[in-house]
Amino acid sequence: MNPPKSGKRLTGEISSLVVIAAGVWLGWQALLQPMKERLPAPMAIRLAPGSAQVLARAAEAELQADRPENAAEVARASLERMPFNVRALRVLGLAEAREGRLSLADEILTLSGNWSLRDDPSHAWLIEYRLRRGDYGSSFAHADTLARRRMDMHPRLFNLFNAAALRDARSVPALVALLGRNPPWREAYINQLYRSEDGHRIAATLAIALKDTPAPFTTAELGVLYRQLMSRGWLPVMSQVRSTTNQPTRDSLLVNGGFDTQETPAPYAWRLHTGAGIIVELLPDDLREDTSLRAQYGSLALDPLAEQFLQLRPGQYRFRGEQRRESGKEGTGMNWAISCFESNQLLARTDLPATSGGWSRLDATFTVPASGCQAQWIRLMPAPGQRRTTVVGWYDRLAITPQP
């Protein structure tokens, strides 16, 4: 006959059994959680019929099977067990939408979208629903939520913005307000606009509309826009964007004629060329320590040394500045040439002095014709002559002014 167990020993054995039972239960729960997510919904329900998580999955499966009434019923059962359940709430909202109760669906999906910025189906439905109703501000706000997280959705969302802007002018202020907050996807959106002709129009519209927002087009963004418009020959649009944004300033017919270091959007900024035997840079002049344009080339150079795009209206103008030759044999030099953008018709030309020396004036008058010359180039061109030599010239304080 076994002796009776002491109270202390019995308590120890009971404690051990409790620990073992707790371990088994915890192990089962650890196994159960992934099974709830990975098993098919019917099997998961048999495994854990009271789980809000499993019921939400089952509701989702019912909706995918196009049984919205069943989906709504199961989703409500899930919400009863776990009220703050985004998945079940979203399924309930989408089920109501399938049944045609759109106002109720809007309320429910707005709540699920507010509960989770990561609930993509809720935001996607809200984007489309509010877009159809003309509520562009709210639609684009939900699109912004997706665009910040889902780069893979950028093409679809950007196409949505573009289609709305082209179809209804009322959508543009909402798009401008969104871009004016400088979202992280803004650069990608603006860049894709240049893939189509309609996109170019939208980009020009946005550049004008964003000028008074906290995030207007940057110098670089304007430079890309101007060059895109120039390549298409949309010169009046370029002029309109420049006039409205005042970038570069409207009163500067020739920009940065003093060759200071200032930001100017291309192609209105100076473009300094480089190449074999060509050195063009901004340096302090040896004689007066004022930043000037120094151009150097070998005798075989034929391409422009520097250039700037102009948009002068028809009429008479005067081109002035200062220049000096540093080196170069007689019969060689360089000249400023102003010509029409469309036809390359020469309007004016000034030559570098024949001999080296101090600074001297350059001066030329010219007329922009009334037709066929909506824009112009001013270019510094080499004039190598017949001898091999290195030519160096300096230029400063250039300006173009209208004449009466």
Secondary structure, DSSP 8 states (H G I E B T S, - for coil): ------HHHHHHHHHHHHHHHHHHHHHHHHHHHHHHHHS-HHHHHHH-TT-HHHHHHHHHHHHHTT-HHHHHHHHHHHHHH-SS-HHHHHHHHHHHHHTT-HHHHHHHHHHHHHH-TT-HHHHHHHHHHHHHTT-HHHHHHHHHHHHHH-GGGHHHHHHHHHHHHHH-TTHHHHHHHHHTT--TTHHHHHHHHTTSHHHHHHHHHHHHHGGGSSS---HHHHHHHHHHHHHTT-HHHHHHHHHHHTSS-TT-SSTTTT-------TTSS-EE--BTTBEEEEEE-TTT--EEEEEEEETT--S-SEEEEE---SEEEEEEEEEEEEE--TT-EEEEEEEETTT--EEEEEE--SS--S-EEEEEEEEE-SSS-SSEEEEEEEE-TTS--EEEEEEEEEEEEE--
